[in-house]
Amino acid sequence: MVDCCLKCGQRPAAGSKLRMCGGCHTAKYCTDLCQRGHWSEHKPVCKTLGAARERVVYSLALAAQDGDLAAATKLLETGNVNKAMADGRTALFMAVQRGHLALVAALLDAGAKVNRTVVFQTIHGGSTTPLIMAAYGGHLAVVKALLQAGAEIENAPWEGLTPLYVAAEKGHTAVVKVLLEAGADAGVAVDKPRAVGDTALFAATRSGSEMVVKMLLEAGADANRAGNNGFAPLQMAVYGGHLAVVKALLGSGADIHKTHSDGHTVLIVAVACDHLAVVEVLLEAGADAKVINNKGFTALSVAMRDGKAAILAALQRHERSG
């Protein structure tokens, strides 16, 4: 078929391409002038073809979502592998979201763009990529397939939200391991922060994912790096009562004496949150129960004020033994 302008019949100049109609993705023109001049004639055809194309795109996305390889394979013959539905989702996105490895492989073989940003309100309220979605869902085999196909591990279109961050946040240990290995090969810093300043370690700490925390620390994550809000991983682990994570952070050099802007020590936080086991671990690690916060309270006075008898007894025993 001769590739020429639908209005004037001219072929594109050497090194240039015809402009495709954004409605039907079929008609081509050499200039905007030709396209506008042909619109009255092309309009009814465009609407018909555009509607048909939307149905195909929707059907392909639905097949990808349902894991229907046979239907998707047939629909891929239309050449719409990278076309998106009205909400921005592509067939690859749908297949990745459900963890359908066979569909993901077929779509990638058909030319699906592995690093295409999906402008769709998903994780944390913003745009995402197939790799981020696969990491978030814990779809290990899909993550591996996307990486092999050239997925960019640092591609973070929404406030610096990376695949490693979301996998760490969800506690997907195997996915974190794969991403750490891929990141190490690509020279990606394990402590690369999001726009809000927190790192993958902070996310894993907040979720209480002991194994992920240990993996990140072994990969070189800084146990004392705080986010923009001033909270360090240890403070977040103490706040959540994640005892095993607290121990892992302390074992990796987390600063037990670090205070927040309000003067709260991790010990005061543990007392206020009624985490007895955490209080005992912090005391054994050398936490100072006599530090006074900005409101004039110590860990002991907070326990007395709030009537936390078991914690108060633990603090008093430690004081006597000291």
N, C-alpha and C positions, 0 to 999 in steps of 0.2 A: 504494500500500500504506500502511495506517495504521501510523504509528510508535508502537507502544504496548508496554508491559511484557508479556513472555511469560507471566508468572505471574498478575498481577492485572488485566491488560488496560487499565491506566491510561496515559494519554498523559503525556509529560513536562510539567512546569510551564513557563510562559513563561520563556524565557531559560535553560533548563536542558536537559540531554541525557540520554538513557538510557545506562546502563552496558552496554558490550558484553562478552560472554563472552570471556575470554582464550584459551579452548581452540579454539572453532570460529569465532570472530569473526563469528558470525551472530545468535545469540540476544541479546536486549537486555532489561534489567531496570531498574526505577525505583530500586530500593534493593538493598543487599547482602542484606537480609532476604529479599526476594523471590527473589533468585538462589539463596540457600542453600535456601530452601523448595522450589524447583523442581528442585534438583540431581538428586534420585533419578530423576525422570522424564526430565530432559534428558541425563543422563550417557551413555547408549548412543548417542544422536543426536550428542552433542558429540564423542565419540570417532570416530565415523564421518566426520563433517564435518571434524574436525580432521585426520584422516589424509588425507582427500581434498585438503584445502587444502595440506598439507605436500608432497604429490606435485606439485601445481600449482606451488608456489613453487620446488621443486627443478627441475622441468622448465623453468620460465622462466629460472632462473639458468643452467641448462645450455645453453639456447638462446642466452642472452646471451654466455656464455663461448665458444661455438662460432661465434658470428657468424651464427646462423640467424635472419635477420630475419623470414621468413615464419612460422616457428613461434612466435617471440616475440610477433609482432603478434597472433596468434590467442590466445595465452595471456594477453596483456594485457587481453583482454575480461573476464577474471575479476575484475579490480580488485585484483590482488595485487602491483602494481608496487613498493610499498614494504615488502612483507613479506620478512623475512630467513630464511635457512636456519638450522639449529640452531647453526652455528658463527658466525653473525652476518653473513654475507655476503649482500648484496642483488644483484639482477640488474644494477643500475647498476654496482656495484662490480666484478662479473665482467666486464662489457662494457668498463669502463675499464681494467681490469687487462690485458686482451688488446688494447686499442687499437682496438676495433671502433666506429668513428665513427658509422656508420649506426644501430647498436643503441643507442649512447649518445643520439643525437638522438631516436630513437623513444621511449626510456624517459623522457627529459626531457619530451617532448611529452605523454606519458601521465601526467605528474605525479610522476616520481621526485624525491625530495628531494635536491637537489644538495649540500647541506651536512650531510647526515646522517653522523654518526660511525659508522664500522664497527668494532665491538668484536671485532677479530680480530687475532691475533698476526701482524703483517706486518713492515713496515719498522722496523728497530732494535728489534723485539720489542714494539711497542705498537699501540694503536688508530690509525686513520687516517681520511682522508676521500677521496672520489673525486678531488679535485684533487691531493692529495698523491700518491696512487697514480699518476695520469696523469703528473705531473711526474717521479716516480721512474722510470717506464718510458720517459720521453722521447717520449710520444705527443703531439706538438705540436698536431695538429688537435683532439684530444680536450680538451687543456688550453684551447684557444681556445673550444671549444664550452661547456665548463663555466664559464669566466669570463663568457661572454656570458649564460649562464643564471643568473648571480648567485652563483657560487661565491666564498666569502670567502677572500681570499688570506692572511689572518692566522689563519685557523682552524687551530689546532695542538693537537690533543687529547692528544698524547703528548710530554711533556717539552719543549714548545715547538718541536717539529719542524715546520718550515714547508715549503710547496711549494718555495720558493726554495732552502732549505737542501738538500733532497734532490736537486733538479735540479743544483745546483752541485756537490754531492758526486759525482754520476754523470757530470758533464761534458757535460750536455745544453745546448749553447750556445744553440740556437734557443729552447728552452723558457725558459732563464734570461732571454733578451732579452725575451720576451713577459711574463714575470712581473715583471721590473724595470719595464717600461712600465706594467703594471697596478698595481704597487705604488706607483709615482710618482704615478699618478692618484689613488690612495687615501690618499696621505700615509703610506705604510709606510716605516719607516726601513730602509735596506739593511743596517745593522749590528745589527738586532734579534737578540739572542743567544738560544740555546736555554737550557734550564734548567741545563745543565752549563757554560754561559758561552761556548761557541764560536759563531761566526757562519758565515754562508754563505761568506765569504771564507776562513775557516779550513778549512772542508770542502773547498773547491775547491783550496786550497793542499795539503792533505794528499793529495788525489787526483792532484795534478800537472796540473790542467786549466788550461793556460796561457791559452787564450782566455776562459774563464770568469773567471779571476782578473783579467784585464785589463778585462773588462766590469764587474766588481764595483768595481774601483778607479776606473774612469771614472764610475761611478754614485755615488761618494762613500764607498766602504767605507774604513775606517781601517786602514791597513797595519800599525799598531802595536798594535791592540787584542788583548789576550791573553785566553785562556779562563780558567776557574776553576783549571786546572792550572798556570797561569803561563806557558804556551807562547804565543808570538806567532806570527803566520803565517810570518815569515821563518825562525824556528827550525824550524818544521815542514817548510818547503820544503827547507831545508838538510839536515835529517835524512833526507828522502826522496830527496835528490839531484836534485831537480827544477830543473835549471839555468835553463831559460827562465822559470820562475816566480820563482826567486831574482832574476833580472835585472829582472823586472817589478816586484817588490816594492821592490827597491833604487831603481828609477827613480821610485817613488811615495813615497819618503821613509821607507822602513822603517829603523828604528834598528839599524845594524850593530853597535853597541857594547852593545846590550841583553844582559844575562846572565840565566840562570835562577837559581833559588834555590841551586843547587849551584855557582854561579860559572862555569858553562860559557858561553863565548861561542859565537857561531855558527861562528866559525873553528875552535874546538876540536871542535865537533860535526862539522863537515865533515871534519876530519882523522881523528877517531875512526871515522867511517863510510866513510873511504877514497874520498871524492868529490873527486878531483884537480881536475876542471874547476871545481867549485864553490869549492874552495880558491883557485884562481887568480883567479876573479871577485871573491871577497871581499877578497883582498889588493889587487887593483886599485882596489877601492872604498874602501880605507882601513882594513880590519880590522887590529887591533893583535895581532901574534903574540906579544907579550910579556906579555899579561894572564895572571895566575895564577888558577886555579880554587881551590875550597875544599880540594882535596887537594894543592895545591902544584904542579900541572902547568900548563905552557903548551902552546900548539899545537905548538911545536917539540919539547918533551920527550915529548909524546904520540906524535908521529911517530917519534921515536927509539926509544921504548919498544916500539912495535908493529911496528917494522921496515918502515915505509912509505917505501921508498926514493925513489919519484918525488915524493911529497908533501914529504918532507924536503928534497929538492933544490930544489923550488919555494920553500919557506920560506927556505932559505939564500940563494937567489938574490935574493929580495925583501929579505932583511936586508942583503945586501951593497950592493944598489942604493939602499937607504934611507940 
